[in-house]
Amino acid sequence: MEDEDDLRTIVADALAAQGFAVTAAENGVEAIAFLRGDAQFAIVVTDYSMPEGASGLDVAREAAVAQPNARVMIASGLQRAQLPPIPDTVRFLPKPYRFGQLVTAIHEHVSTGR
């Protein structure tokens, strides 16, 4: 989930090229609708600050209910200490990040839960 159109498209395309099945959402409301749908997700990667009234933390909370087997990663340009408490099961990824860092973090988080 990323609200910046160009960044969302680039990251989604790059992840798809790495073999990931990607569902891209432009805001938290759309991401929550996907989570409540029929698709099952292994990992949910979301930006913390999102428009339309649902933050990345809101998405993480919904994922815990609607997709309890999915791992969640929140990315933000803010420092973790500047954010509200993030559940221990949610991985924090500081922005800006390199694509390789994102892929590594996804693999680590899916395989270890950390």
Summary of the structure (lengths in Angstrom):
residues: 114
radius of gyration: 12.7
end to end distance: 19.6
largest distance: 34.7
contacts: 326
relative contact order: 0.16
helix: 44%
strand: 14%
